[in-house]
C-alpha cells in the first residue's frame, strides 16, 4: 500500500510508512492552528537585496510591534490552558532532507567494534546518582574510587560494570561488552541467543536492591514494549539479573547527532562547527513523526537532545526511551536535561508542549554555538541583535521563539503544527542559501499552502483585496452550510451569513470577509473580537483585523496584526506578503522589500506580485537598475510576464540611462504581447528621448532603438511614423490634431 501523505514516496510496511512513519489512515486536513511571533528574512539572490551575507535587525520585522495574542491577550503569564482543536495538518517528508536539501549518509557501525576496550567513567563525569554531587575524584594524587558512598548524602555509587563478557542475562542475552555509561548506569551490548544471535542493547532500569520495587518498575515500563514505529528504537524485553533490572532493546549501529557534532568540532580544530541550518532542520523534521506517534499513544518523550537522535545511513532513529512516560502520569520520576527541559516541568510536569520545547532547544544547539544555553539562557533565547543566525533567518527565529515560548500555551499546540511550519521554514532557508538560479528552481517546486489560497500571479499587490485568502477549515461544523451560501453581493451575503445555524469560527470569518467587501468595518471588528474572545490564540481573527486596518488606511495597525500572524505561522508566505504591504503603508520600505524578496525567492506563485512590489519600492527611491532586476524575476512562463516587460520598458524609458537604457527598453517589448496602443506610446517616448540624447551628445549608429539606429535622421523618421500611428488611434479630435502637429514638428527636411 502506497503512503497517502502529500509528497511522500513511501510504502506502508508493518502498519506504518517506511519513509515518513505515518499510519495508513493519517489523512491531512487544513486545520492548523498555532501561536507565537513573527519576522521577515534578509534576502539574497538575483534581483534581491543583499541581506544574506549581512542582514541586520534594521531590515527585519523582529523590531515591529505585534498585536497581542495568546497569553499576552489574556493578561496571564502562566497556567493558561490552551484550547486545541481536532486533527491537525501533517506534512510528510519524502526522505531525509524533505526533498529540499541533501544530507550525506552516515556509515553504519559494526557492533563488534562499538564496545569499549577499557570500560571506565572519566573522573570528571562521576556524580552521585542521588544528589548529583561530585564523587570518585582523585585526592592528593590518589585515583578516585569507582565504588563507594557519596560524602554528602551517603548514597552508594558504583562506576564499575556489573555485567562482564560472557554473563547471560535473563537466560537469553549473552553479554559481549560495555557500550557506554549513561544516567542509569552501564549500557551493554549482548547477543540474543534465542533469536539468531542478533545484537541487542541492555540498559539498566532501576538501581535498587528492593525486589518488589524492581518488579513494580518493570511492570510499569511494559507499555514501552508496545511502541512500534520505524523512527523509534524497538524495546524487546525487560529482564532482571542479580537484583538489577534491564531494558532489552534494538541495537542501532549509527551515529548520534552529538557524536557527529563532536566530529565536526575535531575537524575544525576544536572550534564549534554546527550543522548548516538546513541540515539541522532536516534532522529534526524527519524525527517529528515519531513524536506524533508517541503523543497519539498518550506518551511524552521528555528528554530529547542531540544525544538521543541517531543517523543510520540516510535515516534517523529516536533512541533511549528511558524518560518516556504517560501524559497522565503524576507519580513516576521525570527525566530531563538542563538546557533542554521546559521551565514549567518542575512545577506542572511534562506535556506535549514540553516535548515541543525540547525540539526547539535541540534545533538551536544543532544549528549554532548556543553559548549559555544551560546557564544564562537556560529558559530563554539570546537576543536577536546578538545572534547572526536569527538576523539572517528571521522565520527560523520566530519558529524557535514559538516552540520555546515561556508559556506552554503559546507554543505549537501539536507536533503536527510544528512540522508543517518547520517544513515551510526549511524551504525559505534553502532558497536563501542557494545561488539565485538554484533558488528560483527550488521555488518552482513549491508545495501548495494548506492555509492560504495562492496569490493571483497577474495582479500587483497594492490593497487588501490582492492578498491570498484563508482556506476554509473543512473540519468546522458549519463548513457544509457555508458551501450553500452562494450570494455574491457583499451586503446581501452578510444578511445570509447572519442567519447561520451556529456562529462557528468559519461563519465569523465569512461574516468578516463579507463586511470588508461591504465597507462595514464595525461588523469586521465585532466578528474578530468574538473569535478572539472564544480563543485568544485564533490568529485568523487577527488576520481579519489586519485586512480591516489596510482597508481603512491604518498601516501601523495592519503592520502589528500581520506581524503577529507571521509569528503564528512562520513557515507561511501569505503573512509575509501581507506584512510587507503593511510596512509599505506605514513607511517601512526596507522591511517591506526584504519580505517581498523572501516571498519571491521561496515560491514561484509569489514571484510576480512580490517582484512588482519590489520594483515599485526601488523605483520610488530612484534605483531603476534594481527595479528592473526585480521585474526580471518574473519568468516568461508566467501570466504576468507581459506586464513585467511593459513596466520594465516604462522604467527604462523614464530613466536617465542614455541610449543603452532606451535600447534595452525597446528590446523588452520584443515578441511580447503588449497592448498595441501601449507599445506605440512607449516606442514614441523611447524615440523622443533618444532623439534628444543624440542632438545633445551626437549619434551612435551602432545602437538600435527598436529598428532605428541612434542617428538623427532615422530617429526622426521613426518618431514621425509613431506619432502618426498614435494619431490614427486617437480617442478625440483634439488629441489627433496634437499628435499630427507633433509628427510634423519632428519630420526632417527633405527635397520631396
N, C-alpha and C positions, 0 to 999 in steps of 0.2 A: 504494500500500500504506500503510495506516494504521500509525503507530508503536504498538508494543505496550507501551511503558513506562507505569507507573501515573500517571494524571493528565495525560499528555501528549496534546495535540490535534493533533500534527504529522503530516506525511506523509513517507514515505521518498522522497527525491529524490537521484539520483546516488549511491545507496548509503548515505545517512545521513538521519536525521530532520531536517527543515528547522526544527524548533523546539528540540529538546533535543540534537541531534547524535549520537544513538545509532545504531549499526548495527541492521539489522532482526532480527538473531539475538541481541541482548543481552537475554536474559530474566532478570529479577531472581530472586534466591533469598533465603534467610533465614540467611546465614552471616556476618553482620557480626561481626567480632572486632576490638576496639580497645583502647587503653590510655592512661591519664593520671590526672586528678584529678577533684574534684567540688565542688559548691556549691549553695546554694538562693537563689532570687530574691526580692528585696524587692518584694512585690506592691502593686498599686493597683487601684481599681475598686470598684463597688458591693458592699458586704459584705466587702471585702478590707481588710487592714490598710494603713495609709498608708505605703508604702515606696517608691513610685515616685518621689516627689519628694525623699525624704531618707533613702534606705536607708543603714544603717550596718553596719559589719562585725560588730556585736553581734547582728544579726539574720540573718547569712548563715552558711552552713555551711563557709566557707573556713577558719574557725578550728578546725574539728573535726579530731580525729585520723582517720587513714585507715589501713586495713590495707595493709601493704607489698605492692606488686605490681611486676611487670616487673623493670627493672634494680635497683630498690630491694630486691626479694626475692632477687635473685641475689647481691647484695653487691658487684657490679662497677659501676664508674661509666662505663665506655665500652667500645666494642668488642663489645658483646653482639649476636649475630646473632639476630634475631627470627624465629621460625618463623611462616610465613604460610600460611594455607590456600588453598583454590582460589578460585572466583569469589566475589565479594562483592556484597551487595545494592546496587543502583544506583537511586537515587530521582531520577526525571526531573522537571525543572521544566516547567510548561506554557507559560511565557512569561517575559520579563524581569520579575522580581519574584516568580516562583514562584507566582503566583496569590494571594499573600498581601499584597503591598504594590504600590505604583504608582510607577514612575519615569518622569518626563517624557521624551519622545523628544528626542534631540539632533539639531538640523538638520544636514543634510549640507553639506560644504564643497566648493565648486566648485574643481576642480583648478586652473583658470586663475587663481584668486585666492589660492591657497595658497602660491605661490612667494615667496621673499624678494626684495624690491626691491633691496636692497644686501646681498649675502651676505657678512657679516663675522662673525667669532667675537669676542665681547667679551673684552677682555684678561684679565679675572678668571677666564675659563673656558679659558685656554690652558695646557695642561700637556703635558709631554713624553710621547709615546706609549710610550717605552721605560722610563723610570724614574719618571714621574709628577711630576717637578719643575716648578715654575712657569717658563714660558718666554714670550717675546714680550711682555714687560711694558715699560711706559714707564720711561725713565731720564732724570732731570734735565729733565723737560718734553718730551723727545722721545718720540713714539709708538712703541710696541713693534713689532718686526719680525713680519710674518706668516709669514716663512720664515727658517730659519737652523739653528743647531746648539745642542743643549742644553748649557748651561755646566757641567753636572755629569757627564753620561755621553757627551757629544759626538755623540749620535744626532741625525740630521736631523729637522726638523719642518717642517710646512707647514700653514698655515691658509688658503691660497688655493685656491679651487675649481679642480680640474684640468680639469673639463669646462665648456664655455661653451655658451650657447644656440646651437643650430644644429649642434653636433657630432653625428655619427652614430656610435653605439657598436655594435660587432658587426655592422655593416652593416644594422641593423634599427631601432635605437632612437634617435630624434632628440631631443636634449636640449632642454628648454624652459626650465629654470632650476633653481636650488637650492631645496630644501625646508627643510633643516636641517643641522646639523653634529652627527655622532654620534661614538661611540668609535672607529670605523674610518674616520673622515673624513666627507666631504660626502655628503649624500643628495640625489639629483636627481630631478626629475620629467621624464618623457620620453613621447613618443608612439611606439607600436608601429606602424611603417609597414607591417608585414606583416599586421596584424590590425586593420583598420578604424580606424586611428589611435587605438586605445584608450590611455588613460593608464596608464603603468606607473611604478614607482619603481626607481631604480638606486642600489644601496648598495655602497660599497667592500667588497671581500672580503679583500684582503691588500695591505699596503703593502710591497712588495718589488720589487727590480729583477731578481730571480733568476727567469728564465723557467721553469726546471724546478720550482722550489718553487711557483711560481704554478700551473703545470699540475697538480701533485700536490694542491694545496689545492682546486682546482676539482673534481678527480676525487673527493676525499674528501667534498665537500659535495653531491655529486649526489643523495645519498639524500633531501635536503630536497625535491627536485622530486617525490618520490613521496608527500609528505604532502598529503592531501586531506581537509579537514574544514571544515564550514560555519562553525566558530568560529575558524579559523586562517587567517591571510593566506596566499594561494597564491603559491608560488615558481614562476615561469615558466621561468627560464633562468639560466645562468651564462655570462658573456662576458668577453672581455679587450679592452682598448683602451690603446694606448701603454704596454704593460707593466704595466698595472694590471688587477686582477680586479674584476668587479662581479656582484652578485646582482640579477637582474631579478625583481621581484615585483609583485603586485597593488597598485593604488592604493586605499587605504581612506580615503574622504573623511569622516572622523568626527573626534571629539574624544577625546583621551586623558584618562584619569581624572586624571592630573597636571594637564592643562590645565583641566579642569573645577574642580579644587580651587583652582587659581590664580584662576579667575574668581570663585569663591565668596569667596576672600580679598579680592579687589579690591572686590567688592560690600559686604563687611563692613568696609571702611575700613582694610584692612591687618591685620585680626585673623584668625588662622587659624580657618576655619569648616569643620570636617569634615562629611562626609555624615552624615545620620541613620543610626543603626546598621542599621536595616532595609534602607536603600538600599545601604549598603556591603556587607552580607551578600548582597543580591540580585545585585550586580555579580559578586562572586566565585563565588557559587553557579552563575551562568549560564555561567562560563568553565570550570568543572571538567570537563565532558565533553571539552573539548579536551585537558586534561591526561591524562585517562583514555586517550584515543585515542593520544597520544604514548607513554605508558607501555606500552600494549599493543603498540606497534611496537618496544619496546625503546629508546625515546628519552627523554631528560630535557630539560626546557626551560632550566633553570639560572638564568635571570636575570629572574624575574618581579618586577614592581614596577608602580606606577600608570602609569608612562610607557608601558608596553607593552600596556595594555588600552584599546581604542578603543571608544567608543559611537557607533554609526551608527543614527540613528532610535531604534527600540525594541529594538535588537540590540547585541551586543558582539562583538568580534573580537580575537584574540591576534595581535599583530604582532611584528616583529623576531625572526626565527629565528636570528640570528647566534650565539647562545650554545647552540643545540640541539646535543646530542652523543649518541652511543650510550652505553648503560649500561655496556657492556664496554670503552669507550674509555679506555685508560690513558695515552695519549700526547699527544693534542691539548690545546691551551690551554683553560683553563676561564674562562668569562666570568661575572662576578657583580658585585653592587653591595654596598658596605659598608652594613650595617644590615638587609639582606635576606638575604644569603647565610648558610647554615648554618655554625656554627663548625667543624664537622668536615671541611668540604670541602677546606681547605688540606692536610690530612694524609691523608684517605682517599678524597677525590674526591667526585663527585656521585652521587646516588641518587634513588629515588622519595621517600625520607624527606627529602632536602634540598630537593626541589621543594615538598613539603608545608610545610616550614619557611618558604619564601618566600611561600607563600599565607597562612600565619598572620601573618607580619610585614606583608604588604600590607594585610590586613584591619585591623590596628591603625592603620596610617598613614591609611587611608581614614576610619576611624571616630572618631579622636581626635587631639588635638595630642600626638603621641608625642615629647615632648622627650627628647633624649639617645639616640634610637634608633640613631644612628651613633657614639655615644661611650660614655656611661655604661651604657646598656642595649643595647650592640651585640650581646650574646649572652644577654640576659636580659629579663625583663619588669619593669615598675615595680611596686612593692608595691601590694597591694590597698587598703590603708588610705590610700594617697596618690592613688588613681585612681578618681574618681567613676564612670566608665563600668563598671569592674569591680564596684563596690559595687552599682550599680543592676542590672546584668545578670550575675549570677553564672554562669549557664550559658555565657554567651559567654566569660567569663574562663576557665572550665575548658576550653572548646574550644580557645582560642588557647594556653593553657598546655600542652595536649596536642600541638597542632600544632607548637609551638615548644619542645618538651622538649629539654633539653641532650643527652640520649642519643637518637640517632636511632631506636633500637629501641623507645623509649617513645612515639613519635609514631604517628599513624594509619598502619596498615600499607599502605593504598591510598588513592588519591583517592576511590574509591567510598565507602569508610567515612566519610571526611571529609564527603562530600556528603550522606550520609544524616543524619549528626548535625547538620550545619550547617542543613539544612532544618528539623529539629526545633527548633533554637535560634532560627531566624527566626520560627517560629510563636510561640514564647514571647515574643520581643521585640515582635512585632506586637501580641500580646494585652496585653502590659504597657503599651505606649504608647497604645493606643486607649482611648477612653472606655468605661465599663463596658458599656453596651449593645452597642457595636460589638464589644468584646472577646468577649462571650458569643456574638454572631453568628458571629464567626470560629471560635470553639471548636466550634460545631455542624457546621462543615465540616471537622472534623479527619480526618486520614488514619489508617488502621489501622496500628498498630505492627507491624513485621516481626520484632520480637524478643520481645515480650511479649504475652500474651493481654490482653483488655480486662477491667478490674475489674468485679465484679458491682455494678451500679448500685443494687441494692436492699439492699446489705449495708454496714453501717458497718465501717470498718477498725479492728479492735481487737486482732487477733492475726495471726500469720504466715500462717494459712490464708486470710485475706481478701485477701492481696496478689496481684497478677497473677502468672501463671506464665510461665516461659520457653517460647517456642515451640520445637518440635523442629526441629533443623537437618536438613533433608531430604537434605543432602549427606553426612551422617555414614554411614560404611559399615554401621552396624548399625541405621539408621533403619527399614528394612524389617522386620527381625527384631523390633524393639521394637513395631511395629504389631500383631504377632501375640500379644503378651503381654496378655491381657485379664482377668487375675486382679485383683479389686478389693481383697480383704483385704490390708492392707499387709505383714503377716508372710509370708503365702503368696506375695505378689508378690516380696518380697525373695528368697525361695528360687528363684523362677523366674529372676529377673534375674541371680543369681549364676551361672547356667548359660549365660550368653550366650557365643556363639562367640568374641567378642572384647570386651575391656573398653575400648571406644571412649569418647570424651567423652560422647556421649549416653547410653550404658549407665551410666556412672558417675554422671551427673546423675540418671538414673532411679532408681538404687540409693539415692542420697542423699535424693531426694524420698520414696521408699517408707520409708526408715529414719526420716525425720522423722515420718511418719504413725504409725509403729510405736513411736515413742519410743526408737529405738536411736541415740542421739546419738554413740556411739562409731563406728558404721558411717558416719554422716554425715561425721564428721571424717576418717575414713580415705579415703572417696571423694573429698572435697575436696582432701586432701593429695596423693592420687595424680594428680588432674587438674593441680594446680599444679606437681608435680614434672615432669610432661611438658611443661608450658607455663606459665612464670611469669606470662604475660600473660592467662591464662584467667580473665576476670572472672566467668564463670558459676560457677566454683568458689567465688569469694568471695561471690557472691550466696547460694550454698548455705550458706556459713558464717554469713552474716548471718541467714538464716532459723533456723538452729540456735540462734544466740545469742538471738533473740527467744523461741524455744520454751523455753529454759532460764531466761528472765528476765534475761539479761545485756544490759541496754540499752546499756552502753558498748561492748561488743564488737560488738553489732549496728550501732551507730552508725558505728564505724570501718569495718566491712565495707561497709555500704551507701554510705558516703561515698566509698570507693574505687571502687565500681561506678558511682556517679554520675559520677565523673570519666572512667571508661572510656567511657561512652555519655552525654555531657552533653546530647544532644538528646532523650533518652528521659524519659518521665514516671514510669514504674514505679519506678526507683531513688529518685526524689524522694519518692514516696509512701511507700516503704519506709523511707527515711531519716527522714522526718517521724515515722513511728510509733516508730522507734528513739529519736528525740530526745524524744518524749513519755515513753518508758520510762526515759530517762536524765536527766530533769529539765531539758530544754531546750525549754520550751513556746514561746518566742518564735520560735526557728528552726523548730520543727515547724509553727507556724501559717503562717509565711512559705512554707514548702514546700508545705503543703496548698493555700494560696491560689494558688500558681503552677500547681498541677495543675488546680484548679477553673477558673482563668481561661483555660487553654490548650486544654483538650479536654473536650468535653461529656460523654464517657464517665466522666471523673474527677470531675465536679461533685458527684454525690450523696455518694460516700464521703468526699471531701475536705470538703464542706460539713458533714456530720455531725461530722467530726473537729474542724473549726474551731469549731463550736458547742459541742462538748464542752470545748475548751480555754478558750473565752471564758466559758462558764458557770462553770467552775471558779474563775475569778478574779472572779466576780460581775458580769460585764459582760453582762447579759441583753439589752439592745438590740443589741449587737454579735453576740451568739449568734443572736438572731432574724434579723438581717441575713444571717448565714451560711446559715441554713436557707432563707431566701427565694431563695437562688441556685438551688435545685432547681426545675427547670421543671415545669409542670403536665403535660407530656408524659412525664415520667419515671415508671418503676415505683416509684421511691422517694418520689414526691410525697406520697402519703398518710401515710407515716411521717414525712416532714418536717413536715407540717402538725400531726400528732399531737404531735411533740416541741415544735413551736412553741407550741402551746396549753399544754402542760405547763409549759414555761418561763415563760410569761406568767402562768399561774395561780399558780405558786410565787413569782413576783417580788413586789416591794413597789411595783408600778407604779400602784396605785389602780384606780379604776373604768375608766379608758380602757384599761389593760392587760388587765383582765378581759373587757371588751367585745371587744377585739381577739382574745383567746384564743378566745372563743366563735365569732367570725367565721372563725377559722382552720379550724373544723370544718364550716363550711357547705358543702354539696354535695361533701363528700369522703367516700369510703367507709371511714371509720374503723370498727373493730370496735364494734358497738352497745354492748357492756358497757363498753369503754374510753371511748366517747363519753359514756355516762351517768356514769361515775366522774369524768371531767373536768368535766362540767357541774355535778355536785354540788359539787366543790371550788371551782369558779368562783362559784357562787351563795352558798356558805358564806362565802367571802372577801368577796364583795360585801355580804352582809348585815352582816358585822362592820364593814365600812367605813361603811355607811350609818348604823348605830347610833352610830358614833363621830363622824362628820362631817356627818351629815344626808343627806337624799335628793337624788338628781339624776335626776328622772323622764325627762329628755331622753336619758339614757344607757340603751341597751338591753344587758342581759346575756343574750345569746341572744334569746329572745322576751319577756323580762320587763323592765319598767322598773326602774331602780335606786331603788326605793322599798320600804320595809319590808314592806308587805302583799303586794305582788306577789312579792318575793323569797322571802318565807316560803312562799307558795303553790307557787312553782316548786321550792323546795328540798324541801318535803314530798313533792311528787309524785315528784321524782327519787329521794328516799330509798326510797319505796315501790316504784319500778321496780327499784332495786337489790336490795331485799329479795325481790322476786318471783324474781329470778335468783340468789339467794344459794346457795352450794355446801353450806353446813351450817346446821343449825337455829340454832346459837348466833349465827352471822353474821346470819341472818334476823331473829332477835329483836332484836339490837343495832341493826339498821337501822330496824326498825319503831319502836323506842324513840326513835331519833333523829328520825324523822318526826313522832312525837307531840310531842316536845320543841319542835320548831321550828314546829309548827302554830299559827297565830294564833287568838286567841279570836273566836268568832262566837256569834250567838244561836240557831244551829241545830246 
